Amino acid sequence: MASVPLALKRIRLAGELNGPAGVRCPACRDYLFIHQPDEECPDRLLGTCDECRAWFLIDAAGKVMVRLPDEEELRDS
């Protein structure tokens, strides 16, 4: 399996994070659907945007997130 380096831009979550329900997509401003894939890591979340189809890895404790690469970006890297 080949390694592929990807640059990820850290996005600070603005204001108070009263739970992840208020997180908006930085691209289209729609609210993200929040998923908690691992119950052992409650502050590590996955946010998905139904409008622009973007996915984000969210660190709720650190109030930051990164946009994950989409299929095209992964294939082209």
Buried (B, 14 or more C-beta within 10 A) or exposed (E): EEEEEEEEEEBEBEEEBEEBEBBBBBEEEEBBEBEBEEEEEEEBBBBBBEEEEBBBBBBBEEBEBBBBBEEEEEEEE
